């Protein structure tokens, strides 16, 4: 005698007979082919500036801990992430990976004071983190030359790149003016009081 059902872990051919008193039935044959549990997905991580790409080559129906179902996800928060795959109704153990997005630097650039056109070239400073590059009209090797820029308002851009290759930038306007009396042409001047030195 045996229970009406029986579980076996291994695939193969099995036989069963039924005994009732002194009588035994003809053996019945059945082939068992358990559905395999899918393998644990392997995750590769690409940490970038501000984000991390998590990818798996698993081909089943995917489910990430973020509820996404694609083969690659992009995250912005450091931490451990999980994914499982389901094949033929069977779900794999979860694969895990740690994401550590690279920190993007934050650039500050305080306002620039107005300058006169006859001011000698000077080194631009004040932006942080230090070690970045200033660019713009009249700027060469982080120095601003008002006489090269000319009269007007110009934009100075400051860009900083850290050791990981992550960068940020900020910009400020600078005004070049202060024309001397010798620079003024075709203008009628009236001086008060009159007479006056």
C-alpha positions as CSV (number, residue, x, y, z in Angstrom):
1,X,0.0,0.0,0.0
2,X,1.1,3.6,-0.5
3,X,-0.3,7.0,-0.2
4,X,-2.1,8.3,-3.4
5,X,0.7,10.7,-4.1
6,X,4.4,10.9,-3.4
7,X,7.1,13.5,-4.0
8,X,10.5,12.8,-5.5
9,X,13.3,15.3,-6.0
10,X,15.1,13.6,-8.9
11,X,13.9,13.3,-12.5
12,X,13.5,9.7,-13.7
13,X,11.1,6.8,-14.4
14,X,9.1,5.5,-11.5
15,X,6.7,2.5,-11.1
16,X,3.9,1.9,-8.7
17,X,1.7,-1.1,-7.8
18,X,-1.4,-1.4,-5.8
19,X,-1.8,-4.3,-3.3
20,X,-5.2,-5.3,-2.0
21,X,-5.1,-8.3,0.3
22,X,-3.2,-10.9,-1.5
23,X,-3.7,-9.3,-4.9
24,X,-1.2,-7.0,-6.5
25,X,-1.9,-4.9,-9.6
26,X,0.2,-4.7,-12.7
27,X,2.9,-2.0,-12.3
28,X,2.2,1.4,-13.7
29,X,5.0,3.5,-15.0
30,X,5.4,7.3,-14.8
31,X,8.1,9.7,-15.9
32,X,9.0,12.5,-13.5
33,X,10.6,15.7,-14.9
34,X,10.7,18.3,-12.2
35,X,11.1,21.9,-13.5
36,X,14.5,23.2,-12.6
37,X,14.9,26.2,-10.3
38,X,16.5,29.0,-12.3
39,X,20.0,30.0,-11.4
40,X,20.7,33.0,-9.2
41,X,21.1,36.1,-11.4
42,X,24.5,37.7,-11.5
43,X,24.6,41.5,-11.3
44,X,27.3,43.8,-12.7
45,X,27.5,47.3,-11.4
46,X,28.8,50.4,-13.2
47,X,29.2,53.3,-10.7
48,X,29.1,56.6,-12.5
49,X,28.9,60.3,-11.6
50,X,25.6,60.6,-9.6
51,X,24.2,57.3,-10.8
52,X,24.9,53.5,-10.9
53,X,23.9,51.1,-13.7
54,X,23.0,47.6,-12.5
55,X,22.8,44.9,-15.2
56,X,22.1,41.2,-15.3
57,X,22.3,38.7,-18.2
58,X,19.5,36.6,-16.7
59,X,16.8,35.9,-19.3
60,X,13.8,35.0,-17.3
61,X,11.1,37.3,-16.0
62,X,13.0,39.7,-13.8
63,X,12.0,41.5,-10.6
64,X,14.3,44.0,-9.0
65,X,13.9,45.3,-5.4
66,X,13.0,48.6,-7.0
67,X,10.0,46.8,-8.7
68,X,11.6,47.3,-12.1
69,X,11.6,44.4,-14.6
70,X,14.2,45.4,-17.2
71,X,17.7,43.8,-17.6
72,X,19.3,47.1,-16.6
73,X,18.3,49.6,-14.0
74,X,19.8,53.0,-13.0
75,X,19.8,54.1,-9.4
76,X,20.9,57.3,-7.6
77,X,21.0,56.1,-4.0
78,X,23.9,54.0,-2.6
79,X,22.8,50.6,-1.2
80,X,22.2,46.9,-1.8
81,X,19.9,45.9,-4.6
82,X,18.3,42.6,-5.4
83,X,17.0,40.8,-8.5
84,X,15.4,37.4,-9.1
85,X,14.3,35.6,-12.3
86,X,11.2,33.4,-12.9
87,X,11.3,30.7,-15.5
88,X,8.4,28.3,-16.2
89,X,6.8,29.4,-13.0
90,X,9.8,28.8,-10.8
91,X,11.6,31.7,-9.1
92,X,15.4,31.8,-8.5
93,X,17.2,32.8,-5.4
94,X,17.9,36.6,-5.4
95,X,21.1,38.0,-6.7
96,X,22.5,41.0,-4.8
97,X,24.9,43.8,-5.6
98,X,26.0,47.0,-3.9
99,X,25.8,50.3,-5.8
100,X,27.9,53.3,-4.9
101,X,27.2,56.2,-7.2
102,X,30.2,58.7,-7.5
103,X,29.6,62.0,-5.7
104,X,29.2,64.9,-8.1
105,X,31.0,68.0,-6.9
106,X,29.0,71.1,-6.1
107,X,30.6,74.3,-7.5
108,X,30.0,77.7,-6.0
109,X,31.0,81.0,-7.7
110,X,30.5,84.3,-5.9
111,X,29.6,87.4,-7.9
112,X,32.5,89.3,-9.7
113,X,33.1,93.0,-9.1
114,X,32.9,95.5,-12.0
115,X,36.3,96.4,-13.4
116,X,37.8,99.3,-15.5
117,X,39.0,98.6,-18.9
118,X,42.5,99.9,-18.0
119,X,42.8,97.5,-15.0
120,X,45.7,95.1,-15.5
121,X,45.0,91.5,-16.2
122,X,44.3,89.7,-12.9
123,X,43.8,86.1,-11.7
124,X,40.2,85.0,-11.2
125,X,39.6,83.5,-7.7
126,X,36.7,82.8,-5.3
127,X,35.1,79.8,-6.9
128,X,35.1,76.5,-4.9
129,X,36.3,73.8,-4.9
130,X,39.6,75.3,-5.9
131,X,41.6,73.8,-8.7
132,X,39.1,74.3,-11.5
133,X,39.3,76.2,-14.8
134,X,37.9,79.7,-15.6
135,X,36.9,80.3,-19.3
136,X,35.3,83.1,-21.2
137,X,36.0,86.2,-23.2
138,X,39.2,87.8,-22.1
139,X,40.2,84.8,-20.0
140,X,43.6,83.1,-20.5
141,X,45.1,80.6,-18.1
142,X,42.5,81.7,-15.4
143,X,43.4,85.4,-15.8
144,X,41.0,88.0,-17.0
145,X,42.3,90.9,-19.1
146,X,39.7,93.7,-19.4
147,X,41.5,95.3,-22.3
148,X,41.2,92.1,-24.3
149,X,37.5,91.7,-23.5
150,X,36.6,95.3,-24.2
151,X,33.7,97.3,-22.8
152,X,30.5,95.3,-21.9
153,X,29.2,92.5,-19.8
154,X,30.8,89.1,-20.2
155,X,30.1,85.6,-18.8
156,X,32.9,83.9,-16.9
157,X,32.4,80.1,-16.5
158,X,34.1,78.1,-13.8
159,X,34.4,74.3,-14.2
160,X,35.7,71.9,-11.6
161,X,36.5,68.2,-12.3
162,X,37.4,65.9,-9.4
163,X,39.7,62.8,-9.4
164,X,36.9,60.5,-10.4
165,X,36.2,62.6,-13.6
166,X,33.0,64.0,-12.1
167,X,32.4,67.7,-12.8
168,X,30.2,70.7,-12.1
169,X,30.2,74.3,-13.3
170,X,28.9,77.7,-12.4
171,X,29.0,81.1,-14.0
172,X,29.0,84.8,-13.2
173,X,28.8,88.0,-15.3
174,X,31.6,90.6,-15.2
175,X,31.2,94.2,-16.4
176,X,34.0,96.1,-18.0
177,X,33.6,99.9,-17.9
178,X,35.2,103.0,-16.4
179,X,35.9,104.9,-19.6
180,X,38.4,107.8,-19.0
181,X,37.6,111.3,-20.3
182,X,40.2,110.8,-23.0
183,X,38.2,107.7,-24.3
184,X,35.0,109.7,-24.8
185,X,34.4,110.9,-28.4
186,X,31.7,113.1,-29.9
187,X,30.2,114.0,-26.5
188,X,29.3,117.5,-25.4
189,X,30.4,118.1,-21.8
190,X,29.0,120.8,-19.6
191,X,30.7,121.5,-16.2
192,X,28.9,122.9,-13.2
193,X,29.5,125.3,-11.5
194,X,31.0,127.5,-14.1
195,X,33.7,128.6,-13.8
196,X,35.3,125.5,-12.3
197,X,38.7,123.9,-12.1
